[in-house]
């Protein structure tokens, strides 16, 4: 018999979920990140983040029409959300926006995941240790 991922109450464990509370939804939340100085550029993506007042990380995804057709844009967004879903508990309490570049359209899930994990590791480094590496 296959073991279920659901708890007795019918809810999914919080470990591997992407609840609405972990999403950036409002325009004002994205605009607040626009002027942030904390950025990480990698192949195919730009990650902009800023500390939030919550106890968990929140994700926003921006994929413009320059990346490709709707099918391609949705695929990139799915890849980003899946990577965030599996690693969100490792991140500090930040709001982050992943901005896809045109190179992201040609990347498969594994390649995009590797670039995002590099960015997530960079976000997890404290500001003091970043200054000492510069």
VOGU-3710 file (C-alpha; in Angstrom, 3 decimals, decimal comma):
1> xxxxxxxxxx> 0,000/0,000/0,000  1,342/3,419/-0,984  1,987/5,854/1,851  0,124/9,140/1,553  1,774/12,570/1,774  -1,245/13,877/3,657  -1,602/14,200/7,402  -4,614/12,804/9,263  -6,442/16,149/8,969  -6,166/16,092/5,177
11> xxxxxxxxxx> -3,532/18,832/4,935  -0,224/18,621/3,121  2,848/18,849/5,359  4,405/22,331/5,262  7,804/20,977/4,267  7,259/20,721/0,498  4,399/23,078/-0,229  4,036/26,474/-1,879  1,238/28,124/0,113  -0,271/31,512/-0,776
21> xxxxxxxxxx> 1,580/33,054/2,179  4,887/32,221/0,424  4,016/34,224/-2,713  4,448/37,835/-3,683  1,130/38,864/-5,166  0,693/42,625/-5,070  2,285/45,152/-7,372  3,528/47,154/-4,385  5,509/44,124/-3,153  7,270/43,822/-6,522
31> xxxxxxxxxx> 7,909/47,584/-6,702  9,473/47,545/-3,228  12,000/44,995/-4,518  12,739/46,971/-7,679  15,033/49,414/-5,863  16,738/46,810/-3,697  20,534/46,772/-3,737  20,658/43,023/-3,056  20,906/41,330/-6,455  22,412/38,147/-7,797
41> xxxxxxxxxx> 22,860/37,709/-11,535  23,401/34,276/-12,974  23,022/32,607/-16,350  19,407/33,051/-17,386  18,142/34,722/-14,201  18,427/37,785/-12,011  17,393/37,407/-8,370  16,507/40,526/-6,380  15,763/40,204/-2,664  15,137/42,168/0,494
51> xxxxxxxxxx> 14,539/41,150/4,095  10,903/40,987/5,173  9,172/41,182/8,554  7,788/37,663/8,302  9,221/34,386/9,530  9,558/32,871/6,046  10,703/33,584/2,492  8,294/34,710/-0,220  8,742/34,336/-3,982  7,747/36,411/-6,958
61> xxxxxxxxxx> 8,508/35,398/-10,544  8,789/37,813/-13,467  9,018/36,409/-16,984  8,532/38,920/-19,799  7,511/38,224/-23,377  11,158/38,641/-24,377  11,746/35,169/-22,915  9,388/33,440/-25,334  5,835/32,410/-26,032  3,307/31,702/-23,273
71> xxxxxxxxxx> 4,206/28,010/-23,159  7,879/28,805/-22,627  7,177/31,503/-20,025  4,907/29,182/-18,054  7,500/26,393/-18,175  10,175/28,720/-16,762  7,795/29,845/-13,995  6,979/26,218/-13,112  10,686/25,391/-12,865  11,348/28,395/-10,597
81> xxxxxxxxxx> 8,363/27,652/-8,333  9,318/23,978/-8,031  12,880/24,820/-7,038  11,639/27,365/-4,493  9,070/24,893/-3,130  11,758/22,303/-2,443  14,221/24,745/-0,881  12,155/27,512/0,718  12,776/26,400/4,305  16,533/26,815/3,784
91> xxxxxxxxxx> 16,150/30,510/2,926  16,125/33,323/5,486  13,061/35,592/5,852  13,306/37,486/2,560  11,085/38,588/-0,289  12,698/37,571/-3,548  11,843/38,166/-7,162  13,317/35,882/-9,805  13,506/37,710/-13,122  13,989/35,364/-16,060
101> xxxxxxxxxx> 16,191/36,397/-18,954  15,955/35,125/-22,507  18,644/32,469/-21,826  16,245/30,792/-19,378  14,024/29,692/-22,274  16,688/27,293/-23,544  17,518/25,836/-20,118  16,134/22,534/-18,878  14,913/22,025/-15,315  18,250/20,782/-13,972
111> xxxxxxxxxx> 20,249/23,707/-15,417  17,794/26,333/-14,161  17,637/24,620/-10,772  21,443/24,767/-10,446  21,448/28,514/-11,179  18,665/29,133/-8,660  20,404/27,082/-5,982  23,544/29,201/-6,484  21,431/32,307/-5,920  19,716/30,775/-2,871
121> xxxxxxxxxx> 23,102/29,936/-1,335  24,214/33,513/-1,955  21,064/34,865/-0,277  21,685/32,681/2,773  25,093/34,289/3,353  24,994/37,092/5,929  25,844/40,661/4,930  28,916/40,705/7,217  30,503/37,695/5,535  29,723/39,137/2,069
131> xxxx> 31,702/42,269/2,923  34,708/40,247/4,054  34,757/38,300/0,746  34,760/41,466/-1,367
//
